[in-house]
Amino acid sequence: MDAVWIIITGFLVASSTGMLGNLLLLRKMSMMGDALSHAVLPGIVIAYLISGSRASLPLLLGAIIMGVLTTFLIQFFSSKGKMQGDAAMGTVFTFLFAVGVILVTKFAGQADIDADCVLHGELAFVPLQQTTYLGFSAPNAVWTLAALFIFIQGVFWAGYKGWILTSFNPEYAKSVGIRTALWHYALMAATSVATVVSFESVGAILVIAFLVVPAATAYLLTKDLQWMVALIILQGLLSSVGGYFLSDFLEASISGSMAVVSFILFAAAFLLKKKEG
Amino acid sequence: MDILLKYLSLEDPNVRYVVIAIVLLGGMSGTVGSFNFLRKKTLVGETVAHSMLPGVLIAFLLSGVKNPAVMILGAAISGWMSIWVVDYITQQSKIKGDSALAIVLSSFFGLGIVLLTMIQSRYTGNQSGLDHYIFGNAAAMTPEDSVAFASVSLVVLGLIIASYWSIKAIIFNPDYAQSIGISRRKTDTLISIITILTISVGIKAVGIVMMSALLIIPPTAARFWTDRLIPMLVISGIFGSLGGWIGAFVSYSQTNMPTGPWTIVSVSIIAFISMLFAPKKGIVYQRWNKLQLRRRINEENLLKAAVQSEVRGKGKLFTRTTINERQFFESKLWNRTIGRLTSKGLVRKVHGGYTLSTSGRNYGADIDRRHKIWEVYLQRRMQMSVHLVHDEAETMEHFLTPEIEGEILRELGLCSRFNPLLEIHEIIPDPDLA
């Protein structure tokens, strides 16, 4: 049963972050996922320190605030400060990450946090803590991630038309009066929420991998957004199952193995497309 | 204060190696990062740094020892492979550079974590400290590490000096550079080599993320101070070293403070200060400049309006009400503008209003004259309609220099003593009268 819960956890993370990664990819801002997953660190630490618990409402709030703040700072540095776009992003997220690491080291004794646990969550521990809701017992992480999955699906499909317009044709969207900046901030906030919720159970590496790799694989194989979503979810399933067995075989990190399997699937799609083209 | 002196004197051998290593590393990454910055490939360092983890671990697995030279070699090889894979993906598929960077970063790092956990579950004892490659541990710098840093920075410096001209040409004018036989690929390869060398020695000291930050932030800060390549390289190197020096000091003087993150916070603060206060490009300077320009335009508009009402025989005395017939001034703006003009001696306050001084009258007449000259120019040379030229000229009158004015007059075949106040109005209908 533990294996099933771990695979379900991986799958939920893959399909939630993958949907957002899809939008990031279409907007040519995949590295923004990497940036956000680093930049939320101080938000997580401060929320931990204030609330003293993990996976709580303050934590989410901290993440959203940091996500929006990061986006705002990058925007500010590149437009008002006239920094080169990629340099503004690099400066902001590495600075915030450094602040986060300093806070972690400083307060490591006081709160139940250390850099390793924040950055390299361990999937193997997922089944340990279980809660029963509605007469059904499941690990805490699965409950939270299921909520995240529903939230992300809601955000994605409710704004489907807006996402399509602002991702594929931002100039046109702007000209018909859609507030593209608002959509941009909404995507960034959703990405930070997904990052933070997933962090705890799977760690940063898998979040970044699942943000970009499934979306890129799907993008290679199809142009249709709905097919892309289907492929992303399928890849999430395959890489969590494959990753679990790979890690079992190698006696290695489950998150890392899932990331590796995910890349193998990408490589397969890449070679397939290359032969065709 | 004692602690600062002790730090400065470098008498404690532990501090000595840390400071030497971090200052060298900061300088080297600042300089090398500038090339990536100018090639607009700032985030390559982030991917390369993350991708070095599997290489370091494979080097350890194969050699069984934690020899710095072997680990650096392993790091360099896997860093090189990551750049190759990114290039291959972008060239052979429709995936863009940005996504390719993120894919390679997360996959290589994921592989690194797999290897790290494999090693940890199999080996006991001599594997400890391998995770320093993720977060860095400057305090563990050994004399051997300092030697490695010094020799790598010499090699990097040598490579930069030897190929300075081709790098410069490729950065600033790639098409021209290629036409005179400089290979773009070779130069890009060279930039990759020095980037990989720097990162591969640096990650153990400051960790992966801090290493990529050291390549990004110092050049970003330096760019605010100069437009030239050599000063940029030097300033960026100095900022990197300074950040490292401050970071090492904070870590030395406070307990439980890591060197790497404090180095990054220090260079970030340098970058923020540069962005705000650098001459010419800083936000404060630019704001101030804009404010000055707005003030000058308001002053010139007021003087021009006063001259125009004089010319139309409405008397030398003017007030806000009479000026507002030609140029609207809100009362706050009026007070501020007239105050500045009075203190500059261009306008005199008299009973019942204001009057122009001689210099004020000349200044206002100059502006009016430039306005009219630009109107004539637009009409004759640009074939613009009479009704459109006025608005254009409203802006241009503030920016025409005497040199341009002279050139336009020559171009139009008018003599320089040509007085538009008397003559142009026969050609151009005044918008107020029309």
Interface residues (C-beta under 8 A of the other chain):
Chain A: L25 K28 M29 S30 M31 G33 D34 H38 F77 K80 G81 K82 M83 Q84 D86 A87 A88 M89 G90 T91 T94 F95 F97 A98 V99 V101 I102 T105 K106 A115 D116 H120 I205 L206 I208 A209 L211 V212 V213 A216 Y219 L220 S247 L250 E251 A252 S253 S255 G256 S257 M258 A259 V260 S262 F263 F266 F270 K273 K274
Chain B: F37 K40 K41 T42 L43 E46 I89 Q92 S93 K94 I95 K96 D98 S99 L101 A102 I103 L105 S106 S107 F109 G110 L111 G112 I113 V114 L115 L116 T117 M118 S121 R122 D131 F135 V209 M210 S212 A213 I216 I217 P219 T220 R223 N256 M257 P258 G260 P261 W262 I264 V265 S268 A271 M275 K281 I283
